Every structure is written in structure tokens, then in C-alpha cells.
Amino acid sequence: MVSNVHFTKDDGDPFDDPENYIRLVGKLNYLTVTRPDIAYAVNVVNQLMSTSTIKHWTTLEHILCYLKRARSLRIVYSNHRHTCIKGFADADWAGSKIDRRSTTGYCVFVGGNLVS
């Protein structure tokens, strides 16, 4: 999902099966523990659960297609022979068009391996 694409609560016609939408978002939310590459996209569709539309469901389908194509992606840990801790953060101040909240992200490396 492109980070500069913005969704609103009234992005078209409502989705006809909101329970299915909620169930799929919950499963994807659990999957973000082992697949942090989908965390941003799942966070966006998670915020729109109460007012899901057909456009939001299409976004969920795109996430599933990405997961099918990227099955071999995984986090690999290796020994870099040091235990240096490095952290990085980024923020998009008031970037959400829905509620003007900020989007932030961070990553922490220990010994050159991503841990959070």
C-alpha cells in the first residue's frame, strides 16, 4: 500500500458483509507479528472497520494478493559480532485526513538485526 494514499469513512458504497471484513482484518492484524511489512496497510484498514466500504474491501484484497506473491519474504537474523543498539523513528504530523492524527513509525536494531 502506498503511504500517501488516504482513505475516508465515506469512500463510496458500504460493504455488504461487515462481519467478514472485521474477521479478515483481525487475522491480518495477528499476521503483522511475523510480517511487519504489512503493518502500515493493516493499520489503515483497521481504522476503517466501523464504516467499511467496497473500496476498503478492495484494499484488503490487494493485501492478500501481496501476501500470496511475497510468501518467501521473511526476517532473517544473523550474527554481526556486535550488540550495538540503534533506533530510528519517523512521523507524518497530522497526516491523516480522517482525524488529523499523526502517523509514526519506528524500528530498533540489536546487533544489526531488526527486533521491533
SEVEXTOR-330680 format. One record per residue: x, y negated, z negated of N, C-alpha, C, CB in turn; residue in one letter; chain. Coordinates in nm, 4 decimals. Each point is the difference from the previous one (the first is absolute). Glycine has a CB too. Example, Ala and Ser with C-alpha at 12.3 -4.5 7.8 and 13.67 -1.06 7.14 Angstrom:
# SEVEXTOR-330680
+----------+----------+----------+----------+----------+----------+----------+----------+----------+----------+----------+----------+---------+--------+
|      n.x |      n.y |      n.z |     ca.x |     ca.y |     ca.z |      c.x |      c.y |      c.z |     cb.x |     cb.y |     cb.z | residuo | cadena |
+----------+----------+----------+----------+----------+----------+----------+----------+----------+----------+----------+----------+---------+--------+
|   1.3190 |   0.5690 |  -0.7800 |  -0.0890 |  -0.1190 |   0.0000 |   0.0900 |  -0.1200 |   0.0000 |  -0.1892 |   0.1173 |  -0.1246 |       A |      A |
|   0.1542 |  -0.2223 |   0.1966 |   0.0820 |  -0.1190 |  -0.0060 |  -0.0770 |  -0.1090 |  -0.0730 |   0.1184 |   0.0628 |   0.2145 |       S |      A |
+----------+----------+----------+----------+----------+----------+----------+----------+----------+----------+----------+----------+---------+--------+
This chain:
# SEVEXTOR-330680
+----------+----------+----------+----------+----------+----------+----------+----------+----------+----------+----------+----------+---------+--------+
|      n.x |      n.y |      n.z |     ca.x |     ca.y |     ca.z |      c.x |      c.y |      c.z |     cb.x |     cb.y |     cb.z | residuo | cadena |
+----------+----------+----------+----------+----------+----------+----------+----------+----------+----------+----------+----------+---------+--------+
|   0.0840 |   0.1171 |   0.0000 |  -0.0840 |  -0.1171 |   0.0000 |   0.0885 |  -0.1235 |   0.0000 |  -0.1841 |   0.1237 |  -0.1209 |       M |      A |
|   0.1536 |  -0.2164 |   0.2052 |   0.0763 |  -0.1233 |   0.0082 |  -0.0351 |  -0.0863 |  -0.1191 |   0.0077 |   0.0116 |   0.2518 |       V |      A |
|   0.0937 |  -0.0664 |  -0.3183 |  -0.0246 |  -0.0723 |  -0.1251 |  -0.0698 |  -0.1337 |   0.0202 |   0.1995 |   0.1111 |  -0.0919 |       S |      A |
|  -0.1999 |  -0.1668 |   0.2117 |  -0.0665 |  -0.1296 |   0.0188 |  -0.1439 |   0.0138 |   0.0500 |   0.2232 |  -0.0985 |   0.0477 |       N |      A |
|  -0.2771 |   0.2208 |  -0.0405 |  -0.1399 |   0.0208 |   0.0352 |  -0.0833 |  -0.0175 |  -0.1265 |   0.0605 |   0.1592 |   0.1906 |       V |      A |
|  -0.1622 |  -0.2433 |  -0.1827 |  -0.0812 |  -0.0290 |  -0.1173 |  -0.1424 |   0.0502 |   0.0221 |   0.1426 |  -0.2017 |  -0.0527 |       H |      A |
|  -0.1957 |   0.2648 |  -0.0499 |  -0.1369 |   0.0487 |   0.0031 |  -0.0841 |  -0.0826 |  -0.0958 |   0.0776 |   0.2329 |   0.0595 |       F |      A |
|  -0.2058 |  -0.2414 |  -0.0303 |  -0.0933 |  -0.0650 |  -0.0912 |  -0.1112 |   0.0989 |  -0.0318 |   0.0537 |  -0.2312 |   0.0930 |       T |      A |
|  -0.1337 |   0.1969 |  -0.1927 |  -0.1073 |   0.0904 |  -0.0420 |  -0.1125 |   0.0096 |   0.1016 |   0.0566 |  -0.0546 |  -0.2337 |       K |      A |
|  -0.0665 |  -0.0420 |   0.3224 |  -0.1069 |   0.0023 |   0.1002 |   0.0585 |   0.0127 |   0.1407 |  -0.1454 |  -0.1400 |  -0.1511 |       D |      A |
|   0.2260 |   0.2434 |   0.1719 |   0.0645 |   0.0253 |   0.1290 |  -0.0873 |   0.0863 |   0.0907 |   0.2226 |  -0.0188 |  -0.1117 |       D |      A |
|  -0.3453 |  -0.0146 |   0.1283 |  -0.0853 |   0.0748 |   0.0912 |  -0.1061 |   0.0818 |  -0.0705 |   0.1892 |   0.0078 |   0.1549 |       G |      A |
|  -0.2370 |   0.0948 |  -0.0858 |  -0.1087 |   0.0838 |  -0.0495 |   0.0458 |   0.0861 |  -0.1171 |  -0.1000 |   0.0024 |   0.2291 |       D |      A |
|   0.0135 |   0.0174 |  -0.3291 |   0.0372 |   0.0851 |  -0.1139 |   0.0175 |   0.1460 |   0.0425 |  -0.1238 |  -0.1558 |  -0.1531 |       P |      A |
|   0.2141 |   0.2247 |   0.0845 |   0.0244 |   0.1415 |   0.0266 |  -0.1148 |   0.0801 |  -0.0579 |   0.2508 |  -0.0335 |  -0.0016 |       F |      A |
|  -0.2994 |   0.1327 |   0.0765 |  -0.1217 |   0.0718 |  -0.0389 |   0.0204 |   0.1051 |  -0.1091 |  -0.0789 |  -0.0392 |   0.2290 |       D |      A |
|   0.2033 |   0.0759 |  -0.2614 |   0.0252 |   0.1019 |  -0.1027 |   0.1063 |  -0.0507 |  -0.0983 |  -0.0608 |   0.1852 |   0.1638 |       D |      A |
|   0.0243 |  -0.2777 |  -0.2530 |   0.0999 |  -0.0586 |  -0.0906 |   0.0622 |   0.1014 |  -0.0950 |  -0.1251 |  -0.2120 |   0.0147 |       P |      A |
|   0.0536 |   0.3191 |  -0.0493 |   0.0580 |   0.1012 |  -0.0894 |   0.1182 |   0.0705 |   0.0661 |  -0.2249 |   0.0328 |  -0.1067 |       E |      A |
|   0.2138 |  -0.0044 |   0.2354 |   0.1096 |   0.0610 |   0.0737 |   0.1202 |  -0.0947 |   0.0060 |  -0.1657 |   0.1327 |   0.1359 |       N |      A |
|   0.1391 |  -0.2614 |  -0.1155 |   0.1056 |  -0.1018 |   0.0018 |   0.0731 |  -0.0013 |  -0.1344 |  -0.1325 |  -0.1394 |   0.1655 |       Y |      A |
|   0.0578 |   0.1348 |  -0.2744 |   0.0590 |  -0.0044 |  -0.1339 |   0.0814 |   0.1257 |  -0.0274 |  -0.1907 |  -0.1422 |  -0.0791 |       I |      A |
|   0.1393 |   0.2581 |   0.1191 |   0.0700 |   0.1270 |  -0.0216 |   0.1334 |   0.0026 |   0.0754 |  -0.2219 |   0.1156 |  -0.0308 |       R |      A |
|   0.2218 |  -0.1604 |   0.1563 |   0.1224 |   0.0005 |   0.0796 |   0.1022 |  -0.0997 |  -0.0542 |  -0.1340 |   0.0679 |   0.2002 |       L |      A |
|   0.0891 |  -0.1857 |  -0.2420 |   0.0916 |  -0.0987 |  -0.0572 |   0.0628 |   0.0547 |  -0.1285 |  -0.1369 |  -0.1881 |   0.1002 |       V |      A |
|   0.0583 |   0.2586 |  -0.1800 |   0.0538 |   0.0598 |  -0.1220 |   0.1079 |   0.1018 |   0.0292 |  -0.2181 |  -0.0371 |  -0.1086 |       G |      A |
|   0.1970 |   0.1192 |   0.2102 |   0.1007 |   0.0997 |   0.0374 |   0.1259 |  -0.0666 |   0.0530 |  -0.1821 |   0.1630 |   0.0518 |       K |      A |
|   0.1659 |  -0.2678 |   0.0283 |   0.1164 |  -0.0715 |   0.0508 |   0.0733 |  -0.0730 |  -0.1121 |  -0.1151 |  -0.0258 |   0.2205 |       L |      A |
|   0.0395 |  -0.0241 |  -0.3173 |   0.0613 |  -0.0670 |  -0.1145 |   0.0895 |   0.0968 |  -0.0762 |  -0.1976 |  -0.1546 |  -0.0172 |       N |      A |
|   0.1531 |   0.2769 |  -0.0002 |   0.0800 |   0.1016 |  -0.0665 |   0.1242 |   0.0336 |   0.0837 |  -0.2085 |   0.0932 |  -0.1090 |       Y |      A |
|   0.1939 |  -0.0931 |   0.2397 |   0.1100 |   0.0341 |   0.0894 |   0.1116 |  -0.1042 |  -0.0018 |  -0.1634 |   0.1206 |   0.1424 |       L |      A |
|   0.1332 |  -0.2428 |  -0.1799 |   0.1034 |  -0.1041 |  -0.0023 |   0.1107 |   0.0292 |  -0.1006 |  -0.1733 |  -0.1633 |   0.0691 |       T |      A |
|   0.1509 |   0.2554 |  -0.1624 |   0.1049 |   0.0367 |  -0.0954 |   0.1184 |   0.0615 |   0.0747 |  -0.1728 |   0.0376 |  -0.1814 |       V |      A |
|   0.1443 |   0.0460 |   0.2797 |   0.1067 |   0.0657 |   0.0753 |   0.0254 |  -0.0647 |   0.1363 |  -0.0590 |   0.2106 |  -0.1173 |       T |      A |
|  -0.0302 |  -0.2986 |   0.1599 |   0.0166 |  -0.0684 |   0.1281 |  -0.0131 |  -0.1506 |  -0.0194 |  -0.0906 |   0.2011 |   0.1224 |       R |      A |
|   0.1938 |  -0.2672 |  -0.1759 |  -0.0096 |  -0.1448 |  -0.0245 |  -0.0109 |  -0.0823 |   0.1281 |   0.1311 |   0.0358 |  -0.2067 |       P |      A |
|  -0.1050 |   0.0233 |   0.3225 |  -0.0107 |  -0.0734 |   0.1256 |  -0.1440 |  -0.0395 |   0.0340 |   0.2013 |   0.1224 |   0.0779 |       D |      A |
|  -0.2997 |  -0.0579 |  -0.1401 |  -0.1393 |  -0.0355 |   0.0271 |  -0.0617 |  -0.0813 |  -0.1139 |  -0.0206 |   0.2074 |   0.1376 |       I |      A |
|   0.1001 |  -0.2438 |  -0.2375 |  -0.0535 |  -0.0657 |  -0.1195 |  -0.0690 |  -0.1322 |   0.0317 |   0.1801 |   0.1083 |  -0.1316 |       A |      A |
|  -0.1215 |  -0.1904 |   0.2178 |  -0.0614 |  -0.1298 |   0.0309 |  -0.1347 |   0.0186 |   0.0704 |   0.2292 |  -0.1033 |   0.0176 |       Y |      A |
|  -0.2324 |   0.1878 |   0.0828 |  -0.1242 |   0.0209 |   0.0758 |  -0.1095 |   0.0578 |  -0.0885 |   0.1346 |   0.0352 |   0.2079 |       A |      A |
|  -0.0985 |   0.0593 |  -0.2940 |  -0.0994 |   0.0596 |  -0.0896 |  -0.0487 |  -0.1037 |  -0.1014 |   0.1078 |   0.2269 |   0.0284 |       V |      A |
|  -0.0196 |  -0.3135 |  -0.0732 |  -0.0401 |  -0.1066 |  -0.0923 |  -0.1035 |  -0.0918 |   0.0652 |   0.2264 |   0.0100 |  -0.1100 |       N |      A |
|  -0.2062 |  -0.0426 |   0.2361 |  -0.0940 |  -0.0888 |   0.0698 |  -0.1376 |   0.0650 |   0.0117 |   0.1910 |  -0.1010 |   0.1284 |       V |      A |
|  -0.1976 |   0.2268 |  -0.0830 |  -0.1306 |   0.0649 |   0.0146 |  -0.0622 |   0.0300 |  -0.1362 |   0.0756 |   0.0995 |   0.2174 |       V |      A |
|   0.0068 |  -0.0848 |  -0.3200 |  -0.0503 |   0.0213 |  -0.1356 |  -0.0746 |  -0.1228 |  -0.0507 |   0.1898 |   0.1572 |  -0.0441 |       N |      A |
|  -0.1418 |  -0.2758 |   0.0778 |  -0.0652 |  -0.1232 |  -0.0430 |  -0.1352 |  -0.0203 |   0.0660 |   0.2237 |  -0.0977 |  -0.0366 |       Q |      A |
|  -0.2484 |   0.1663 |   0.1466 |  -0.1244 |  -0.0192 |   0.0757 |  -0.1002 |   0.1132 |  -0.0203 |   0.1314 |  -0.1263 |   0.1675 |       L |      A |
|  -0.1128 |   0.2080 |  -0.2710 |  -0.0873 |   0.1158 |  -0.0209 |  -0.1453 |  -0.0383 |  -0.0245 |   0.1956 |   0.1197 |  -0.0916 |       M |      A |
|  -0.2198 |  -0.2274 |   0.0206 |  -0.1378 |  -0.0343 |  -0.0357 |  -0.0815 |  -0.0488 |   0.1192 |   0.0813 |  -0.0569 |  -0.2268 |       S |      A |
|  -0.0148 |   0.0079 |   0.3296 |  -0.0698 |  -0.0518 |   0.1184 |   0.0628 |   0.0573 |   0.1262 |  -0.0588 |  -0.2123 |  -0.1228 |       T |      A |
|   0.0651 |   0.3436 |   0.1331 |   0.0664 |   0.0621 |   0.1143 |  -0.0794 |  -0.0205 |   0.1282 |   0.0999 |   0.1694 |  -0.1535 |       S |      A |
|  -0.0269 |  -0.1977 |   0.2611 |  -0.0608 |  -0.0190 |   0.1311 |   0.0597 |   0.1012 |   0.0975 |  -0.0383 |  -0.2469 |  -0.0465 |       T |      A |
|  -0.0151 |   0.2495 |   0.1663 |   0.0507 |   0.0904 |   0.1031 |   0.1446 |  -0.0352 |   0.0343 |  -0.2332 |   0.0289 |   0.0923 |       I |      A |
|   0.2666 |  -0.1573 |  -0.0937 |   0.1376 |  -0.0426 |   0.0271 |   0.0952 |   0.0526 |  -0.1079 |  -0.0871 |  -0.2069 |   0.1158 |       K |      A |
|   0.0440 |   0.2059 |  -0.2404 |   0.0828 |   0.0529 |  -0.1089 |   0.0179 |   0.1507 |   0.0151 |  -0.0809 |  -0.1835 |  -0.1522 |       H |      A |
|  -0.0238 |   0.2543 |   0.1926 |   0.0100 |   0.1446 |   0.0224 |   0.0988 |   0.0295 |   0.1141 |  -0.2389 |   0.0305 |  -0.0815 |       W |      A |
|   0.2362 |  -0.1130 |   0.1862 |   0.0944 |   0.0168 |   0.1103 |   0.1432 |  -0.0149 |  -0.0496 |  -0.1718 |  -0.0869 |   0.1614 |       T |      A |
|   0.1935 |  -0.0039 |  -0.2555 |   0.1325 |  -0.0161 |  -0.0591 |   0.0410 |   0.1259 |  -0.0749 |  -0.0383 |  -0.2469 |  -0.0193 |       T |      A |
|  -0.0550 |   0.3089 |  -0.0528 |   0.0296 |   0.1272 |  -0.0665 |   0.0383 |   0.1076 |   0.1014 |  -0.1592 |  -0.0611 |  -0.1841 |       L |      A |
|   0.0904 |   0.0645 |   0.2965 |   0.0334 |   0.0967 |   0.1046 |   0.1408 |  -0.0241 |   0.0543 |  -0.2433 |   0.0168 |   0.0599 |       E |      A |
|   0.2831 |  -0.1436 |  -0.0481 |   0.1352 |  -0.0329 |   0.0456 |   0.1048 |   0.0497 |  -0.1002 |  -0.0907 |  -0.2022 |   0.1210 |       H |      A |
|   0.0613 |   0.1894 |  -0.2491 |   0.0925 |   0.0498 |  -0.1024 |   0.0142 |   0.1511 |   0.0117 |  -0.0629 |  -0.1897 |  -0.1536 |       I |      A |
|  -0.0481 |   0.2597 |   0.1742 |   0.0054 |   0.1460 |   0.0151 |   0.0783 |   0.0409 |   0.1243 |  -0.2197 |   0.0170 |  -0.1177 |       L |      A |
|   0.2028 |  -0.0894 |   0.2268 |   0.0766 |   0.0294 |   0.1222 |   0.1486 |  -0.0223 |  -0.0232 |  -0.1974 |  -0.0650 |   0.1406 |       C |      A |
|   0.2319 |  -0.0416 |  -0.2119 |   0.1403 |  -0.0261 |  -0.0324 |   0.0572 |   0.1152 |  -0.0828 |  -0.0428 |  -0.2492 |   0.0062 |       Y |      A |
|  -0.0325 |   0.2950 |  -0.1057 |   0.0477 |   0.1104 |  -0.0835 |   0.0204 |   0.1272 |   0.0814 |  -0.1186 |  -0.1008 |  -0.1950 |       L |      A |
|   0.0308 |   0.1242 |   0.2912 |   0.0138 |   0.1196 |   0.0837 |   0.1259 |  -0.0076 |   0.0858 |  -0.2498 |   0.0253 |   0.0037 |       K |      A |
|   0.2794 |  -0.1441 |   0.0510 |   0.1178 |  -0.0167 |   0.0846 |   0.1299 |  -0.0036 |  -0.0801 |  -0.1428 |  -0.1229 |   0.1614 |       R |      A |
|   0.1362 |   0.0795 |  -0.2868 |   0.1212 |  -0.0212 |  -0.0801 |   0.0130 |   0.1042 |  -0.1107 |  -0.0136 |  -0.2448 |   0.0498 |       A |      A |
|  -0.0217 |   0.3682 |  -0.0201 |   0.0065 |   0.1059 |  -0.1014 |   0.1408 |   0.0252 |  -0.0492 |  -0.1978 |   0.1027 |   0.1041 |       R |      A |
|   0.2971 |  -0.1252 |  -0.0215 |   0.1378 |   0.0324 |  -0.0387 |   0.0655 |  -0.1096 |  -0.0844 |   0.0180 |   0.1343 |   0.2084 |       S |      A |
|  -0.0814 |  -0.2499 |  -0.2220 |   0.0582 |  -0.1065 |  -0.0823 |  -0.0077 |   0.0372 |  -0.1464 |  -0.0638 |  -0.1710 |   0.1710 |       L |      A |
|   0.1718 |   0.1471 |  -0.2418 |   0.0021 |   0.0277 |  -0.1427 |   0.1132 |  -0.0783 |  -0.0628 |  -0.0980 |   0.2298 |   0.0350 |       R |      A |
|   0.0950 |  -0.2403 |  -0.1658 |   0.1072 |  -0.0662 |  -0.0727 |   0.1087 |   0.1028 |  -0.0285 |  -0.1610 |  -0.1678 |  -0.1035 |       I |      A |
|   0.2834 |   0.1344 |   0.1396 |   0.1129 |   0.0894 |  -0.0214 |   0.0928 |  -0.0639 |  -0.1025 |  -0.0175 |   0.0933 |   0.2361 |       V |      A |
|   0.0520 |  -0.0175 |  -0.3386 |   0.0930 |  -0.0468 |  -0.1016 |   0.1356 |   0.0641 |   0.0237 |  -0.1877 |  -0.0323 |  -0.1661 |       Y |      A |
|   0.2923 |  -0.0482 |   0.1553 |   0.1347 |   0.0535 |   0.0166 |   0.0927 |  -0.0627 |  -0.1038 |  -0.0399 |   0.0365 |   0.2476 |       S |      A |
|   0.1534 |   0.0258 |  -0.2684 |   0.0960 |  -0.0452 |  -0.0991 |   0.0933 |  -0.1031 |   0.0637 |  -0.0130 |   0.2227 |  -0.1212 |       N |      A |
|   0.0014 |  -0.3477 |   0.0751 |   0.0848 |  -0.1072 |   0.0506 |   0.1167 |  -0.0285 |  -0.0938 |  -0.1986 |  -0.0978 |   0.1144 |       H |      A |
|   0.2132 |   0.1790 |  -0.2164 |   0.1100 |  -0.0067 |  -0.0952 |   0.0053 |  -0.1300 |  -0.0796 |   0.1235 |   0.1485 |   0.1517 |       R |      A |
|  -0.2399 |  -0.2086 |  -0.1735 |  -0.0091 |  -0.1149 |  -0.0907 |  -0.1407 |  -0.0055 |  -0.0577 |   0.1757 |  -0.1281 |   0.1313 |       H |      A |
|  -0.1926 |   0.0542 |  -0.2387 |  -0.1318 |  -0.0127 |  -0.0633 |  -0.0436 |  -0.1460 |  -0.0071 |   0.0457 |   0.2071 |  -0.1338 |       T |      A |
|  -0.0035 |  -0.2850 |   0.2293 |  -0.0350 |  -0.1419 |   0.0057 |  -0.1522 |  -0.0146 |   0.0216 |   0.2319 |  -0.0575 |   0.0928 |       C |      A |
|  -0.2927 |  -0.0330 |  -0.1671 |  -0.1438 |  -0.0260 |   0.0125 |  -0.0195 |  -0.1315 |   0.0748 |  -0.0498 |   0.1265 |  -0.2153 |       I |      A |
|  -0.0286 |  -0.1231 |   0.3229 |  -0.0296 |  -0.1195 |   0.0789 |  -0.1502 |  -0.0110 |   0.0174 |   0.2217 |   0.0151 |   0.1208 |       K |      A |
|  -0.2731 |  -0.1357 |  -0.1288 |  -0.1423 |  -0.0233 |   0.0193 |  -0.0238 |  -0.1123 |   0.0992 |  -0.0433 |   0.0802 |  -0.2318 |       G |      A |
|  -0.0634 |  -0.0689 |   0.3075 |  -0.0375 |  -0.1005 |   0.0986 |  -0.1493 |  -0.0269 |  -0.0133 |   0.1855 |   0.0731 |   0.1580 |       F |      A |
|  -0.2249 |  -0.1976 |  -0.1366 |  -0.1418 |  -0.0363 |  -0.0089 |  -0.0345 |  -0.0989 |   0.1106 |   0.0011 |   0.0386 |  -0.2499 |       A |      A |
|  -0.1278 |  -0.0393 |   0.2876 |  -0.0488 |  -0.0939 |   0.1003 |  -0.1436 |  -0.0360 |  -0.0355 |   0.1531 |   0.0961 |   0.1800 |       D |      A |
|  -0.1952 |  -0.2142 |  -0.1393 |  -0.1364 |  -0.0436 |  -0.0308 |  -0.0560 |  -0.0824 |   0.1150 |   0.0528 |   0.0007 |  -0.2460 |       A |      A |
|  -0.1824 |   0.0138 |   0.2660 |  -0.0744 |  -0.0796 |   0.0973 |  -0.1006 |  -0.0803 |  -0.0814 |   0.0293 |   0.1708 |   0.1925 |       D |      A |
|   0.0061 |  -0.2917 |  -0.2285 |  -0.0810 |  -0.0794 |  -0.0923 |  -0.1332 |  -0.0378 |   0.0626 |   0.2085 |  -0.0879 |  -0.1051 |       W |      A |
|  -0.3166 |   0.1280 |   0.0411 |  -0.1373 |  -0.0308 |   0.0415 |  -0.0260 |   0.0460 |   0.1433 |  -0.0010 |  -0.1966 |  -0.1557 |       A |      A |
|   0.0548 |   0.3112 |   0.1936 |  -0.0123 |   0.0488 |   0.1368 |  -0.1300 |   0.0711 |   0.0313 |   0.2412 |   0.0196 |  -0.0023 |       G |      A |
|  -0.3169 |   0.0216 |  -0.0989 |  -0.1244 |   0.0714 |   0.0249 |  -0.1100 |  -0.0981 |   0.0383 |   0.0686 |   0.1800 |  -0.1617 |       S |      A |
|  -0.1322 |  -0.1566 |   0.2760 |  -0.1083 |  -0.0886 |   0.0426 |  -0.1286 |   0.0270 |  -0.0769 |   0.1036 |  -0.0114 |   0.2260 |       K |      A |
|  -0.1101 |   0.1256 |  -0.2940 |  -0.1203 |   0.0346 |  -0.0752 |  -0.0082 |  -0.0806 |  -0.1286 |   0.0056 |   0.2303 |   0.0973 |       I |      A |
|   0.1002 |  -0.2255 |  -0.1789 |  -0.0057 |  -0.0639 |  -0.1315 |   0.1199 |  -0.0899 |  -0.0299 |  -0.1302 |   0.1949 |  -0.0763 |       D |      A |
|   0.2128 |  -0.2234 |   0.1768 |   0.1176 |  -0.0879 |  -0.0120 |   0.0999 |   0.0497 |  -0.1036 |  -0.1437 |  -0.1904 |   0.0676 |       R |      A |
|   0.1471 |   0.3198 |  -0.0919 |   0.0991 |   0.0574 |  -0.0903 |   0.1297 |   0.0260 |   0.0753 |  -0.1825 |   0.1043 |  -0.1391 |       R |      A |
|   0.2866 |  -0.0863 |   0.0632 |   0.1308 |   0.0260 |   0.0585 |   0.0211 |   0.1496 |   0.0209 |   0.0896 |  -0.2068 |  -0.1098 |       S |      A |
|  -0.0124 |   0.2388 |   0.2122 |   0.0413 |   0.1370 |   0.0237 |   0.1472 |   0.0086 |  -0.0364 |  -0.1732 |   0.0356 |   0.1850 |       T |      A |
|   0.2069 |   0.0540 |  -0.2752 |   0.1391 |   0.0148 |  -0.0402 |   0.0450 |   0.1426 |   0.0211 |  -0.0255 |  -0.1836 |  -0.1670 |       T |      A |
|   0.1533 |   0.1993 |   0.1795 |   0.0571 |   0.1324 |   0.0143 |   0.1389 |   0.0022 |  -0.0595 |  -0.1355 |   0.0406 |   0.2061 |       G |      A |
|   0.1794 |   0.0764 |  -0.2457 |   0.1338 |   0.0126 |  -0.0557 |   0.0532 |   0.1395 |   0.0261 |  -0.0532 |  -0.1702 |  -0.1767 |       Y |      A |
|   0.1822 |   0.1842 |   0.1664 |   0.0630 |   0.1316 |   0.0061 |   0.1218 |  -0.0006 |  -0.0911 |  -0.0820 |   0.0379 |   0.2375 |       C |      A |
|   0.1050 |   0.0768 |  -0.2995 |   0.1120 |   0.0169 |  -0.0916 |   0.0831 |   0.1190 |   0.0482 |  -0.1326 |  -0.0979 |  -0.1956 |       V |      A |
|   0.2617 |   0.0758 |   0.2048 |   0.0933 |   0.1057 |   0.0401 |   0.0904 |   0.0327 |  -0.1175 |  -0.0062 |  -0.0754 |   0.2417 |       F |      A |
|   0.0266 |   0.2029 |  -0.2675 |   0.0960 |   0.0457 |  -0.0999 |   0.0993 |   0.0892 |   0.0715 |  -0.1695 |  -0.0136 |  -0.1903 |       V |      A |
|   0.2941 |  -0.0263 |   0.1878 |   0.1030 |   0.0779 |   0.0688 |  -0.0211 |   0.0071 |   0.1498 |   0.0260 |   0.1316 |  -0.2055 |       G |      A |
|  -0.0871 |  -0.2336 |   0.2631 |  -0.0256 |  -0.0026 |   0.1438 |  -0.1247 |   0.0750 |   0.0423 |   0.2411 |  -0.0189 |   0.0295 |       G |      A |
|  -0.3176 |   0.0751 |  -0.1239 |  -0.1225 |   0.0749 |   0.0303 |  -0.1228 |  -0.0776 |  -0.0478 |   0.1266 |   0.2179 |  -0.0182 |       N |      A |
|  -0.2267 |  -0.2252 |   0.1033 |  -0.1246 |  -0.0677 |  -0.0344 |  -0.0746 |   0.0790 |  -0.1066 |  -0.0137 |  -0.0977 |   0.2315 |       L |      A |
|  -0.0178 |   0.0314 |  -0.3445 |  -0.0720 |   0.0688 |  -0.1076 |  -0.1341 |  -0.0644 |  -0.0294 |   0.2178 |   0.0666 |  -0.0966 |       V |      A |
|  -0.2381 |  -0.1919 |   0.1358 |  -0.1282 |  -0.0655 |  -0.0278 |  -0.0232 |  -0.1105 |   0.1013 |   0.0194 |   0.0537 |  -0.2456 |       S |      A |
+----------+----------+----------+----------+----------+----------+----------+----------+----------+----------+----------+----------+---------+--------+
